[in-house]
Amino acid sequence: MKVPKLSLVLFGLCSATVLIFAGCQQPNENANTTATTTATPPGAQSLTVIPRPQKIVDLMKARGEQDDAKPTLKIAMPAKNATINGSTVDVKLDLSGDLKGYLPHKDPATGKGNHIHVILDNQPYEAYYELNQPFELRNVTEGKHTLRVFASRPWHESYKNDGNFQMVDFTVKGGGDASKPTTTKDGQTMASPIKSPAAKSETGKSATASASTTAAREGKDYAPSKAGNVDPTKPLLTYSRPKGEYKGEDSDPIMIDFWLSNAKLQSGGGQYRVRYSIDGGDAKFLDKWEPIWLSGWIAGKHTVKLELVDKDGNPVDNGGYNSTTREITVTR
Ligand SMILES: [Cu+2]
């Protein structure tokens, strides 16, 4: 019974240290929004791949044949290698093919519906619902850019048929200055380089607020970015989901989905694999081109990394786009 005394002292010291650290951390939590990533450390949550949620199976039944559609999507504007003057780039798409009733449109009641994923450079995609009017890429910086598009379902799963993906390069002259707000000629501020709340799209609650202040055109103020040096004929992995904020019943499970060009995964007889890692944890592999649903997320910030690798696990680069990490937030 002599030993415990020392143990108790040590235990006391440790506890005190823990308390001090915990005490120091708290003020940091709301300090600012530019702090380094505080993603959940690996091990704090245990994620499992679960089957397609019943909710989505039921939705698919209610949609009739739509999920067998084979949409063909073409970028009509900007034209390939076009030069655009000014920071706003109009995107126009042509949707054709065997659509089986598939039509992008946001249901005003639910805020959901079929839509196109529009990706500038390697930024998170934006949703585009009403194809009868252009989608505006706003505050685009001067220089070369890439645009990628593909048709998706209301739950953000992309169609994976040939033809449902296009990428073009274009160049902006006199584009948005990353350090200054975009203004009209009399100096009135039109857009700030900081994300405008009106620009939040599908998951944003402010989508309705924006409708009253601007024309009904869909669009988005973009953060500064440049094109990667992408070869459209080489294997390309396009990150699609997850992104942004996940709340309530939408926060578990969370779907991972991506587009693949010029690369077959191993189950399709190819040599490539998609490697993913959550919160910097163990690498997992996807050998079939289809979405997966991961369950077991704890509330907080998480990172999701998706990479295209060859059969030996070596990264396959294509202008930096084949390895993408996104931060998502899960709230309950
Ligand atoms: Cu989507």
py3Dmol code that shows the C-alpha trace and the ligand (Angstrom):
import py3Dmol

protein = """\
ATOM      1  CA  MET A   1       0.000   0.000   0.000  1.00  0.00           C
ATOM      2  CA  LYS A   2       2.978   2.366  -0.374  1.00  0.00           C
ATOM      3  CA  VAL A   3       2.982   2.499  -4.147  1.00  0.00           C
ATOM      4  CA  PRO A   4      -0.419   4.117  -4.623  1.00  0.00           C
ATOM      5  CA  LYS A   5       0.750   7.326  -2.933  1.00  0.00           C
ATOM      6  CA  LEU A   6       3.152   8.112  -5.775  1.00  0.00           C
ATOM      7  CA  SER A   7       0.578   7.002  -8.309  1.00  0.00           C
ATOM      8  CA  LEU A   8      -1.945   9.342  -6.804  1.00  0.00           C
ATOM      9  CA  VAL A   9       0.483  12.246  -6.991  1.00  0.00           C
ATOM     10  CA  LEU A  10       1.240  11.485 -10.631  1.00  0.00           C
ATOM     11  CA  PHE A  11      -2.446  11.050 -11.385  1.00  0.00           C
ATOM     12  CA  GLY A  12      -3.122  14.393  -9.774  1.00  0.00           C
ATOM     13  CA  LEU A  13      -0.425  16.092 -11.849  1.00  0.00           C
ATOM     14  CA  CYS A  14      -1.723  14.550 -15.053  1.00  0.00           C
ATOM     15  CA  SER A  15      -5.264  15.590 -14.301  1.00  0.00           C
ATOM     16  CA  ALA A  16      -4.129  19.115 -13.590  1.00  0.00           C
ATOM     17  CA  THR A  17      -2.230  19.206 -16.877  1.00  0.00           C
ATOM     18  CA  VAL A  18      -5.270  17.965 -18.767  1.00  0.00           C
ATOM     19  CA  LEU A  19      -7.425  20.615 -17.130  1.00  0.00           C
ATOM     20  CA  ILE A  20      -4.947  23.365 -17.986  1.00  0.00           C
ATOM     21  CA  PHE A  21      -4.843  22.293 -21.615  1.00  0.00           C
ATOM     22  CA  ALA A  22      -8.585  21.998 -21.847  1.00  0.00           C
ATOM     23  CA  GLY A  23      -8.901  25.407 -20.253  1.00  0.00           C
ATOM     24  CA  CYS A  24      -6.482  26.938 -22.752  1.00  0.00           C
ATOM     25  CA  GLN A  25      -8.233  25.518 -25.741  1.00  0.00           C
ATOM     26  CA  GLN A  26     -11.658  26.867 -25.138  1.00  0.00           C
ATOM     27  CA  PRO A  27     -11.120  30.526 -26.054  1.00  0.00           C
ATOM     28  CA  ASN A  28      -9.698  29.372 -29.370  1.00  0.00           C
ATOM     29  CA  GLU A  29     -12.904  27.771 -30.497  1.00  0.00           C
ATOM     30  CA  ASN A  30     -14.665  30.971 -31.507  1.00  0.00           C
ATOM     31  CA  ALA A  31     -11.520  33.019 -32.058  1.00  0.00           C
ATOM     32  CA  ASN A  32     -11.823  33.323 -35.817  1.00  0.00           C
ATOM     33  CA  THR A  33     -12.725  31.492 -38.970  1.00  0.00           C
ATOM     34  CA  THR A  34      -9.319  31.449 -40.615  1.00  0.00           C
ATOM     35  CA  ALA A  35      -7.728  29.117 -38.087  1.00  0.00           C
ATOM     36  CA  THR A  36      -6.091  25.973 -39.392  1.00  0.00           C
ATOM     37  CA  THR A  37      -8.256  22.959 -39.961  1.00  0.00           C
ATOM     38  CA  THR A  38      -9.470  21.265 -36.825  1.00  0.00           C
ATOM     39  CA  ALA A  39     -10.772  18.125 -38.453  1.00  0.00           C
ATOM     40  CA  THR A  40     -11.687  15.242 -36.240  1.00  0.00           C
ATOM     41  CA  PRO A  41      -8.602  13.127 -35.525  1.00  0.00           C
ATOM     42  CA  PRO A  42      -8.701   9.588 -36.925  1.00  0.00           C
ATOM     43  CA  GLY A  43      -9.921   7.055 -34.416  1.00  0.00           C
ATOM     44  CA  ALA A  44     -12.503   9.326 -32.849  1.00  0.00           C
ATOM     45  CA  GLN A  45     -15.177   7.911 -35.116  1.00  0.00           C
ATOM     46  CA  SER A  46     -15.722   4.610 -36.807  1.00  0.00           C
ATOM     47  CA  LEU A  47     -17.189   4.780 -40.297  1.00  0.00           C
ATOM     48  CA  THR A  48     -18.757   1.880 -42.122  1.00  0.00           C
ATOM     49  CA  VAL A  49     -19.863   1.514 -45.713  1.00  0.00           C
ATOM     50  CA  ILE A  50     -23.586   0.806 -45.763  1.00  0.00           C
ATOM     51  CA  PRO A  51     -25.916  -0.103 -48.654  1.00  0.00           C
ATOM     52  CA  ARG A  52     -27.786   2.545 -50.616  1.00  0.00           C
ATOM     53  CA  PRO A  53     -30.198   4.106 -48.077  1.00  0.00           C
ATOM     54  CA  GLN A  54     -33.822   2.953 -48.328  1.00  0.00           C
ATOM     55  CA  LYS A  55     -34.900   6.593 -48.572  1.00  0.00           C
ATOM     56  CA  ILE A  56     -33.035   6.848 -51.901  1.00  0.00           C
ATOM     57  CA  VAL A  57     -34.226   3.439 -53.117  1.00  0.00           C
ATOM     58  CA  ASP A  58     -37.793   4.679 -52.565  1.00  0.00           C
ATOM     59  CA  LEU A  59     -37.076   7.960 -54.341  1.00  0.00           C
ATOM     60  CA  MET A  60     -35.724   6.060 -57.320  1.00  0.00           C
ATOM     61  CA  LYS A  61     -38.911   3.987 -57.536  1.00  0.00           C
ATOM     62  CA  ALA A  62     -40.998   7.140 -57.445  1.00  0.00           C
ATOM     63  CA  ARG A  63     -38.933   8.638 -60.286  1.00  0.00           C
ATOM     64  CA  GLY A  64     -39.943   5.990 -62.773  1.00  0.00           C
ATOM     65  CA  GLU A  65     -37.308   5.391 -65.454  1.00  0.00           C
ATOM     66  CA  GLN A  66     -35.297   8.551 -64.793  1.00  0.00           C
ATOM     67  CA  ASP A  67     -32.412   6.745 -63.203  1.00  0.00           C
ATOM     68  CA  ASP A  68     -31.914   4.701 -66.375  1.00  0.00           C
ATOM     69  CA  ALA A  69     -31.493   7.897 -68.401  1.00  0.00           C
ATOM     70  CA  LYS A  70     -28.343   8.447 -70.429  1.00  0.00           C
ATOM     71  CA  PRO A  71     -27.971  12.201 -70.533  1.00  0.00           C
ATOM     72  CA  THR A  72     -25.631  13.817 -73.028  1.00  0.00           C
ATOM     73  CA  LEU A  73     -24.298  17.106 -71.747  1.00  0.00           C
ATOM     74  CA  LYS A  74     -22.403  19.626 -73.863  1.00  0.00           C
ATOM     75  CA  ILE A  75     -20.930  22.975 -72.896  1.00  0.00           C
ATOM     76  CA  ALA A  76     -22.254  25.469 -75.459  1.00  0.00           C
ATOM     77  CA  MET A  77     -20.651  28.414 -73.654  1.00  0.00           C
ATOM     78  CA  PRO A  78     -17.898  29.223 -72.993  1.00  0.00           C
ATOM     79  CA  ALA A  79     -16.600  27.787 -76.238  1.00  0.00           C
ATOM     80  CA  LYS A  80     -13.476  25.683 -76.097  1.00  0.00           C
ATOM     81  CA  ASN A  81     -10.434  27.946 -75.631  1.00  0.00           C
ATOM     82  CA  ALA A  82     -12.659  31.057 -75.637  1.00  0.00           C
ATOM     83  CA  THR A  83     -11.376  34.339 -74.240  1.00  0.00           C
ATOM     84  CA  ILE A  84     -13.899  36.099 -72.017  1.00  0.00           C
ATOM     85  CA  ASN A  85     -13.593  39.792 -71.220  1.00  0.00           C
ATOM     86  CA  GLY A  86     -14.525  40.592 -67.655  1.00  0.00           C
ATOM     87  CA  SER A  87     -15.026  38.596 -64.520  1.00  0.00           C
ATOM     88  CA  THR A  88     -18.486  37.164 -65.207  1.00  0.00           C
ATOM     89  CA  VAL A  89     -18.563  34.071 -67.390  1.00  0.00           C
ATOM     90  CA  ASP A  90     -21.898  32.825 -68.721  1.00  0.00           C
ATOM     91  CA  VAL A  91     -22.229  29.075 -68.880  1.00  0.00           C
ATOM     92  CA  LYS A  92     -24.756  27.552 -71.271  1.00  0.00           C
ATOM     93  CA  LEU A  93     -25.299  23.836 -71.555  1.00  0.00           C
ATOM     94  CA  ASP A  94     -27.054  21.589 -74.046  1.00  0.00           C
ATOM     95  CA  LEU A  95     -28.738  18.589 -72.511  1.00  0.00           C
ATOM     96  CA  SER A  96     -29.873  15.830 -74.851  1.00  0.00           C
ATOM     97  CA  GLY A  97     -29.682  12.055 -75.151  1.00  0.00           C
ATOM     98  CA  ASP A  98     -31.984   9.381 -73.786  1.00  0.00           C
ATOM     99  CA  LEU A  99     -33.416  11.393 -70.889  1.00  0.00           C
ATOM    100  CA  LYS A 100     -36.380   9.205 -69.832  1.00  0.00           C
ATOM    101  CA  GLY A 101     -37.980  12.215 -68.172  1.00  0.00           C
ATOM    102  CA  TYR A 102     -34.782  13.531 -66.590  1.00  0.00           C
ATOM    103  CA  LEU A 103     -34.980  17.318 -66.408  1.00  0.00           C
ATOM    104  CA  PRO A 104     -32.986  19.640 -64.157  1.00  0.00           C
ATOM    105  CA  HIS A 105     -35.324  21.762 -62.046  1.00  0.00           C
ATOM    106  CA  LYS A 106     -35.506  22.913 -58.449  1.00  0.00           C
ATOM    107  CA  ASP A 107     -38.805  22.222 -56.762  1.00  0.00           C
ATOM    108  CA  PRO A 108     -39.604  25.473 -54.942  1.00  0.00           C
ATOM    109  CA  ALA A 109     -41.342  23.553 -52.142  1.00  0.00           C
ATOM    110  CA  THR A 110     -38.473  21.239 -51.239  1.00  0.00           C
ATOM    111  CA  GLY A 111     -35.507  23.164 -52.683  1.00  0.00           C
ATOM    112  CA  LYS A 112     -34.442  19.906 -54.318  1.00  0.00           C
ATOM    113  CA  GLY A 113     -34.427  18.440 -57.793  1.00  0.00           C
ATOM    114  CA  ASN A 114     -32.318  17.162 -60.645  1.00  0.00           C
ATOM    115  CA  HIS A 115     -29.380  19.456 -61.340  1.00  0.00           C
ATOM    116  CA  ILE A 116     -26.051  19.823 -63.057  1.00  0.00           C
ATOM    117  CA  HIS A 117     -22.788  19.912 -61.135  1.00  0.00           C
ATOM    118  CA  VAL A 118     -20.634  22.783 -62.427  1.00  0.00           C
ATOM    119  CA  ILE A 119     -16.968  22.837 -61.431  1.00  0.00           C
ATOM    120  CA  LEU A 120     -14.607  25.762 -61.994  1.00  0.00           C
ATOM    121  CA  ASP A 121     -10.958  24.666 -61.868  1.00  0.00           C
ATOM    122  CA  ASN A 122     -10.882  22.280 -58.894  1.00  0.00           C
ATOM    123  CA  GLN A 123     -13.222  24.178 -56.615  1.00  0.00           C
ATOM    124  CA  PRO A 124     -16.237  22.514 -54.993  1.00  0.00           C
ATOM    125  CA  TYR A 125     -19.041  22.095 -57.538  1.00  0.00           C
ATOM    126  CA  GLU A 126     -22.019  24.415 -57.743  1.00  0.00           C
ATOM    127  CA  ALA A 127     -25.535  23.212 -58.571  1.00  0.00           C
ATOM    128  CA  TYR A 128     -27.245  24.499 -61.708  1.00  0.00           C
ATOM    129  CA  TYR A 129     -30.982  23.819 -61.977  1.00  0.00           C
ATOM    130  CA  GLU A 130     -32.667  25.873 -64.708  1.00  0.00           C
ATOM    131  CA  LEU A 131     -30.865  25.311 -67.992  1.00  0.00           C
ATOM    132  CA  ASN A 132     -33.065  27.743 -69.958  1.00  0.00           C
ATOM    133  CA  GLN A 133     -30.959  30.602 -68.643  1.00  0.00           C
ATOM    134  CA  PRO A 134     -27.179  30.815 -68.290  1.00  0.00           C
ATOM    135  CA  PHE A 135     -25.383  30.056 -65.062  1.00  0.00           C
ATOM    136  CA  GLU A 136     -23.044  32.900 -64.102  1.00  0.00           C
ATOM    137  CA  LEU A 137     -19.546  32.232 -62.842  1.00  0.00           C
ATOM    138  CA  ARG A 138     -18.896  35.508 -61.026  1.00  0.00           C
ATOM    139  CA  ASN A 139     -15.683  37.192 -59.922  1.00  0.00           C
ATOM    140  CA  VAL A 140     -13.551  34.831 -61.990  1.00  0.00           C
ATOM    141  CA  THR A 141      -9.903  35.855 -61.903  1.00  0.00           C
ATOM    142  CA  GLU A 142      -7.793  36.690 -64.951  1.00  0.00           C
ATOM    143  CA  GLY A 143      -6.050  33.767 -66.572  1.00  0.00           C
ATOM    144  CA  LYS A 144      -6.719  30.243 -67.750  1.00  0.00           C
ATOM    145  CA  HIS A 145      -9.534  28.150 -66.269  1.00  0.00           C
ATOM    146  CA  THR A 146     -11.214  24.802 -66.713  1.00  0.00           C
ATOM    147  CA  LEU A 147     -14.904  24.077 -66.476  1.00  0.00           C
ATOM    148  CA  ARG A 148     -16.340  20.605 -65.857  1.00  0.00           C
ATOM    149  CA  VAL A 149     -20.023  19.645 -65.887  1.00  0.00           C
ATOM    150  CA  PHE A 150     -22.127  16.522 -65.383  1.00  0.00           C
ATOM    151  CA  ALA A 151     -25.792  15.774 -64.736  1.00  0.00           C
ATOM    152  CA  SER A 152     -26.799  14.668 -61.240  1.00  0.00           C
ATOM    153  CA  ARG A 153     -29.817  13.526 -59.284  1.00  0.00           C
ATOM    154  CA  PRO A 154     -31.604  15.334 -56.428  1.00  0.00           C
ATOM    155  CA  TRP A 155     -29.420  13.439 -53.922  1.00  0.00           C
ATOM    156  CA  HIS A 156     -26.318  14.534 -55.887  1.00  0.00           C
ATOM    157  CA  GLU A 157     -25.392  11.167 -57.373  1.00  0.00           C
ATOM    158  CA  SER A 158     -24.078  11.720 -60.889  1.00  0.00           C
ATOM    159  CA  TYR A 159     -25.111   9.836 -64.019  1.00  0.00           C
ATOM    160  CA  LYS A 160     -22.126   7.810 -65.145  1.00  0.00           C
ATOM    161  CA  ASN A 161     -22.823   7.140 -68.806  1.00  0.00           C
ATOM    162  CA  ASP A 162     -20.502   8.176 -71.606  1.00  0.00           C
ATOM    163  CA  GLY A 163     -21.378  11.645 -72.799  1.00  0.00           C
ATOM    164  CA  ASN A 164     -22.539  12.963 -69.433  1.00  0.00           C
ATOM    165  CA  PHE A 165     -19.346  14.897 -68.813  1.00  0.00           C
ATOM    166  CA  GLN A 166     -17.598  17.685 -70.566  1.00  0.00           C
ATOM    167  CA  MET A 167     -14.603  19.804 -69.787  1.00  0.00           C
ATOM    168  CA  VAL A 168     -13.449  22.961 -71.568  1.00  0.00           C
ATOM    169  CA  ASP A 169     -10.597  25.383 -71.097  1.00  0.00           C
ATOM    170  CA  PHE A 170     -11.214  29.107 -71.343  1.00  0.00           C
ATOM    171  CA  THR A 171      -9.319  32.292 -70.534  1.00  0.00           C
ATOM    172  CA  VAL A 172     -10.485  35.388 -68.689  1.00  0.00           C
ATOM    173  CA  LYS A 173      -9.070  38.820 -69.504  1.00  0.00           C
ATOM    174  CA  GLY A 174      -9.553  41.643 -67.024  1.00  0.00           C
ATOM    175  CA  GLY A 175     -11.181  39.310 -64.545  1.00  0.00           C
ATOM    176  CA  GLY A 176     -11.968  39.697 -60.884  1.00  0.00           C
ATOM    177  CA  ASP A 177      -9.190  40.883 -58.645  1.00  0.00           C
ATOM    178  CA  ALA A 178      -8.803  38.558 -55.724  1.00  0.00           C
ATOM    179  CA  SER A 179      -7.898  41.415 -53.402  1.00  0.00           C
ATOM    180  CA  LYS A 180     -10.705  43.816 -54.346  1.00  0.00           C
ATOM    181  CA  PRO A 181     -14.460  43.554 -54.504  1.00  0.00           C
ATOM    182  CA  THR A 182     -16.009  43.468 -57.962  1.00  0.00           C
ATOM    183  CA  THR A 183     -17.675  46.821 -58.642  1.00  0.00           C
ATOM    184  CA  THR A 184     -19.795  48.562 -61.257  1.00  0.00           C
ATOM    185  CA  LYS A 185     -18.324  51.461 -63.244  1.00  0.00           C
ATOM    186  CA  ASP A 186     -19.599  54.006 -60.713  1.00  0.00           C
ATOM    187  CA  GLY A 187     -17.918  52.115 -57.931  1.00  0.00           C
ATOM    188  CA  GLN A 188     -20.921  50.460 -56.389  1.00  0.00           C
ATOM    189  CA  THR A 189     -19.955  47.154 -54.852  1.00  0.00           C
ATOM    190  CA  MET A 190     -21.435  44.249 -56.766  1.00  0.00           C
ATOM    191  CA  ALA A 191     -19.575  41.368 -55.255  1.00  0.00           C
ATOM    192  CA  SER A 192     -17.027  40.971 -52.582  1.00  0.00           C
ATOM    193  CA  PRO A 193     -14.091  38.596 -52.942  1.00  0.00           C
ATOM    194  CA  ILE A 194     -15.396  37.022 -49.776  1.00  0.00           C
ATOM    195  CA  LYS A 195     -18.182  34.545 -50.500  1.00  0.00           C
ATOM    196  CA  SER A 196     -21.414  36.425 -50.745  1.00  0.00           C
ATOM    197  CA  PRO A 197     -24.177  34.840 -48.676  1.00  0.00           C
ATOM    198  CA  ALA A 198     -26.463  35.195 -51.669  1.00  0.00           C
ATOM    199  CA  ALA A 199     -24.225  32.891 -53.639  1.00  0.00           C
ATOM    200  CA  LYS A 200     -24.839  29.852 -51.476  1.00  0.00           C
ATOM    201  CA  SER A 201     -26.637  27.352 -53.550  1.00  0.00           C
ATOM    202  CA  GLU A 202     -28.238  24.055 -52.891  1.00  0.00           C
ATOM    203  CA  THR A 203     -27.540  23.572 -49.207  1.00  0.00           C
ATOM    204  CA  GLY A 204     -27.671  27.269 -48.363  1.00  0.00           C
ATOM    205  CA  LYS A 205     -30.601  28.697 -46.506  1.00  0.00           C
ATOM    206  CA  SER A 206     -30.035  32.066 -48.140  1.00  0.00           C
ATOM    207  CA  ALA A 207     -30.996  30.940 -51.636  1.00  0.00           C
ATOM    208  CA  THR A 208     -34.427  32.518 -51.310  1.00  0.00           C
ATOM    209  CA  ALA A 209     -32.998  35.777 -49.983  1.00  0.00           C
ATOM    210  CA  SER A 210     -30.906  36.252 -53.113  1.00  0.00           C
ATOM    211  CA  ALA A 211     -33.829  35.954 -55.488  1.00  0.00           C
ATOM    212  CA  SER A 212     -35.314  39.294 -54.473  1.00  0.00           C
ATOM    213  CA  THR A 213     -32.137  41.332 -54.889  1.00  0.00           C
ATOM    214  CA  THR A 214     -30.864  40.079 -58.248  1.00  0.00           C
ATOM    215  CA  ALA A 215     -32.310  38.797 -61.472  1.00  0.00           C
ATOM    216  CA  ALA A 216     -33.363  35.182 -61.258  1.00  0.00           C
ATOM    217  CA  ARG A 217     -30.148  33.975 -62.862  1.00  0.00           C
ATOM    218  CA  GLU A 218     -28.333  31.270 -61.037  1.00  0.00           C
ATOM    219  CA  GLY A 219     -24.680  31.911 -60.376  1.00  0.00           C
ATOM    220  CA  LYS A 220     -21.908  31.951 -57.895  1.00  0.00           C
ATOM    221  CA  ASP A 221     -19.141  34.277 -56.717  1.00  0.00           C
ATOM    222  CA  TYR A 222     -15.977  32.274 -57.040  1.00  0.00           C
ATOM    223  CA  ALA A 223     -12.926  32.207 -54.851  1.00  0.00           C
ATOM    224  CA  PRO A 224      -9.735  32.935 -56.806  1.00  0.00           C
ATOM    225  CA  SER A 225      -8.367  29.877 -58.574  1.00  0.00           C
ATOM    226  CA  LYS A 226      -6.422  28.874 -61.663  1.00  0.00           C
ATOM    227  CA  ALA A 227      -6.691  26.026 -64.116  1.00  0.00           C
ATOM    228  CA  GLY A 228      -4.568  23.000 -63.471  1.00  0.00           C
ATOM    229  CA  ASN A 229      -2.380  21.816 -66.314  1.00  0.00           C
ATOM    230  CA  VAL A 230      -4.898  19.147 -67.238  1.00  0.00           C
ATOM    231  CA  ASP A 231      -4.646  16.800 -70.194  1.00  0.00           C
ATOM    232  CA  PRO A 232      -8.225  15.910 -71.217  1.00  0.00           C
ATOM    233  CA  THR A 233      -7.026  12.688 -72.855  1.00  0.00           C
ATOM    234  CA  LYS A 234      -5.401  11.346 -69.671  1.00  0.00           C
ATOM    235  CA  PRO A 235      -7.007   9.667 -66.633  1.00  0.00           C
ATOM    236  CA  LEU A 236      -8.965  12.245 -64.664  1.00  0.00           C
ATOM    237  CA  LEU A 237     -10.768  11.932 -61.347  1.00  0.00           C
ATOM    238  CA  THR A 238     -13.350  14.622 -60.691  1.00  0.00           C
ATOM    239  CA  TYR A 239     -14.324  15.032 -57.041  1.00  0.00           C
ATOM    240  CA  SER A 240     -18.040  15.606 -56.617  1.00  0.00           C
ATOM    241  CA  ARG A 241     -19.393  14.706 -53.159  1.00  0.00           C
ATOM    242  CA  PRO A 242     -19.326  15.248 -50.246  1.00  0.00           C
ATOM    243  CA  LYS A 243     -19.076  18.998 -49.890  1.00  0.00           C
ATOM    244  CA  GLY A 244     -20.260  21.737 -47.575  1.00  0.00           C
ATOM    245  CA  GLU A 245     -22.544  21.320 -44.612  1.00  0.00           C
ATOM    246  CA  TYR A 246     -24.552  18.269 -43.604  1.00  0.00           C
ATOM    247  CA  LYS A 247     -27.361  18.742 -41.142  1.00  0.00           C
ATOM    248  CA  GLY A 248     -29.846  16.605 -39.268  1.00  0.00           C
ATOM    249  CA  GLU A 249     -31.138  13.595 -41.161  1.00  0.00           C
ATOM    250  CA  ASP A 250     -28.887  14.417 -44.146  1.00  0.00           C
ATOM    251  CA  SER A 251     -25.783  14.079 -41.989  1.00  0.00           C
ATOM    252  CA  ASP A 252     -25.684  10.288 -41.782  1.00  0.00           C
ATOM    253  CA  PRO A 253     -24.958   8.446 -43.952  1.00  0.00           C
ATOM    254  CA  ILE A 254     -22.902  10.699 -46.238  1.00  0.00           C
ATOM    255  CA  MET A 255     -22.311   9.748 -49.868  1.00  0.00           C
ATOM    256  CA  ILE A 256     -18.964   9.793 -51.675  1.00  0.00           C
ATOM    257  CA  ASP A 257     -19.334  10.243 -55.416  1.00  0.00           C
ATOM    258  CA  PHE A 258     -16.959  11.132 -58.256  1.00  0.00           C
ATOM    259  CA  TRP A 259     -16.591  11.184 -62.042  1.00  0.00           C
ATOM    260  CA  LEU A 260     -13.967   9.259 -63.922  1.00  0.00           C
ATOM    261  CA  SER A 261     -12.638  10.040 -67.374  1.00  0.00           C
ATOM    262  CA  ASN A 262     -10.186   7.946 -69.375  1.00  0.00           C
ATOM    263  CA  ALA A 263      -9.701   5.498 -66.520  1.00  0.00           C
ATOM    264  CA  LYS A 264     -11.274   2.148 -65.712  1.00  0.00           C
ATOM    265  CA  LEU A 265     -11.312   0.878 -62.158  1.00  0.00           C
ATOM    266  CA  GLN A 266     -10.304  -2.692 -61.363  1.00  0.00           C
ATOM    267  CA  SER A 267     -13.814  -4.154 -61.224  1.00  0.00           C
ATOM    268  CA  GLY A 268     -14.388  -2.802 -64.723  1.00  0.00           C
ATOM    269  CA  GLY A 269     -11.283  -4.575 -65.985  1.00  0.00           C
ATOM    270  CA  GLY A 270      -9.043  -1.550 -65.610  1.00  0.00           C
ATOM    271  CA  GLN A 271      -5.880  -0.923 -63.634  1.00  0.00           C
ATOM    272  CA  TYR A 272      -6.913   2.109 -61.596  1.00  0.00           C
ATOM    273  CA  ARG A 273      -8.225   2.496 -58.070  1.00  0.00           C
ATOM    274  CA  VAL A 274      -9.733   5.396 -56.189  1.00  0.00           C
ATOM    275  CA  ARG A 275      -8.217   5.840 -52.759  1.00  0.00           C
ATOM    276  CA  TYR A 276     -10.035   7.753 -50.065  1.00  0.00           C
ATOM    277  CA  SER A 277      -9.187   8.820 -46.579  1.00  0.00           C
ATOM    278  CA  ILE A 278     -11.348  10.535 -43.978  1.00  0.00           C
ATOM    279  CA  ASP A 279      -9.801  12.952 -41.472  1.00  0.00           C
ATOM    280  CA  GLY A 280      -6.330  11.858 -42.527  1.00  0.00           C
ATOM    281  CA  GLY A 281      -7.038   8.284 -41.439  1.00  0.00           C
ATOM    282  CA  ASP A 282      -6.313   4.937 -43.089  1.00  0.00           C
ATOM    283  CA  ALA A 283      -6.517   4.738 -46.869  1.00  0.00           C
ATOM    284  CA  LYS A 284      -9.474   2.773 -48.262  1.00  0.00           C
ATOM    285  CA  PHE A 285      -9.973   1.749 -51.870  1.00  0.00           C
ATOM    286  CA  LEU A 286     -12.855   1.911 -54.287  1.00  0.00           C
ATOM    287  CA  ASP A 287     -12.591  -0.522 -57.177  1.00  0.00           C
ATOM    288  CA  LYS A 288     -16.011   0.048 -58.647  1.00  0.00           C
ATOM    289  CA  TRP A 289     -17.285   3.278 -60.144  1.00  0.00           C
ATOM    290  CA  GLU A 290     -20.357   3.890 -58.023  1.00  0.00           C
ATOM    291  CA  PRO A 291     -21.200   5.979 -54.982  1.00  0.00           C
ATOM    292  CA  ILE A 292     -20.686   4.694 -51.468  1.00  0.00           C
ATOM    293  CA  TRP A 293     -22.490   5.704 -48.298  1.00  0.00           C
ATOM    294  CA  LEU A 294     -20.523   6.060 -45.088  1.00  0.00           C
ATOM    295  CA  SER A 295     -22.247   5.924 -41.724  1.00  0.00           C
ATOM    296  CA  GLY A 296     -21.001   6.800 -38.252  1.00  0.00           C
ATOM    297  CA  TRP A 297     -20.025  10.465 -38.605  1.00  0.00           C
ATOM    298  CA  ILE A 298     -19.634  12.462 -35.458  1.00  0.00           C
ATOM    299  CA  ALA A 299     -20.526  16.151 -35.397  1.00  0.00           C
ATOM    300  CA  GLY A 300     -17.801  18.584 -36.373  1.00  0.00           C
ATOM    301  CA  LYS A 301     -15.429  19.250 -39.236  1.00  0.00           C
ATOM    302  CA  HIS A 302     -14.070  16.440 -41.350  1.00  0.00           C
ATOM    303  CA  THR A 303     -11.760  16.154 -44.306  1.00  0.00           C
ATOM    304  CA  VAL A 304     -12.385  13.857 -47.243  1.00  0.00           C
ATOM    305  CA  LYS A 305      -9.520  13.079 -49.594  1.00  0.00           C
ATOM    306  CA  LEU A 306     -10.030  11.344 -52.940  1.00  0.00           C
ATOM    307  CA  GLU A 307      -7.156  10.266 -55.167  1.00  0.00           C
ATOM    308  CA  LEU A 308      -6.696   8.337 -58.371  1.00  0.00           C
ATOM    309  CA  VAL A 309      -3.955   5.723 -58.045  1.00  0.00           C
ATOM    310  CA  ASP A 310      -2.574   2.993 -60.281  1.00  0.00           C
ATOM    311  CA  LYS A 311      -2.500  -0.728 -59.472  1.00  0.00           C
ATOM    312  CA  ASP A 312       0.590  -0.262 -57.294  1.00  0.00           C
ATOM    313  CA  GLY A 313      -1.007   2.546 -55.336  1.00  0.00           C
ATOM    314  CA  ASN A 314       1.025   5.292 -56.977  1.00  0.00           C
ATOM    315  CA  PRO A 315      -0.803   8.589 -57.494  1.00  0.00           C
ATOM    316  CA  VAL A 316      -1.715   9.303 -61.127  1.00  0.00           C
ATOM    317  CA  ASP A 317      -1.385  13.048 -61.580  1.00  0.00           C
ATOM    318  CA  ASN A 318      -3.324  15.201 -64.023  1.00  0.00           C
ATOM    319  CA  GLY A 319      -2.824  18.884 -63.376  1.00  0.00           C
ATOM    320  CA  GLY A 320      -3.341  18.378 -59.643  1.00  0.00           C
ATOM    321  CA  TYR A 321      -7.026  17.448 -60.028  1.00  0.00           C
ATOM    322  CA  ASN A 322      -6.600  13.748 -59.267  1.00  0.00           C
ATOM    323  CA  SER A 323      -5.939  14.361 -55.586  1.00  0.00           C
ATOM    324  CA  THR A 324      -8.533  16.511 -53.873  1.00  0.00           C
ATOM    325  CA  THR A 325      -9.242  17.165 -50.202  1.00  0.00           C
ATOM    326  CA  ARG A 326     -12.438  18.843 -49.100  1.00  0.00           C
ATOM    327  CA  GLU A 327     -13.570  19.938 -45.683  1.00  0.00           C
ATOM    328  CA  ILE A 328     -17.144  19.189 -44.690  1.00  0.00           C
ATOM    329  CA  THR A 329     -19.114  20.079 -41.588  1.00  0.00           C
ATOM    330  CA  VAL A 330     -21.518  17.732 -39.872  1.00  0.00           C
ATOM    331  CA  THR A 331     -24.108  19.305 -37.551  1.00  0.00           C
ATOM    332  CA  ARG A 332     -26.799  17.538 -35.614  1.00  0.00           C
TER     333      ARG A 332
END
"""
ligand_1 = """\
1
CU
Cu -25.651 18.052 -56.344
"""
view = py3Dmol.view(width=600, height=400)
view.addModel(protein, "pdb")
view.setStyle({"model": 0}, {"cartoon": {"style": "trace"}})
view.addModel(ligand_1, "xyz")
view.setStyle({"model": 1}, {"stick": {}})
view.zoomTo()
view.show()
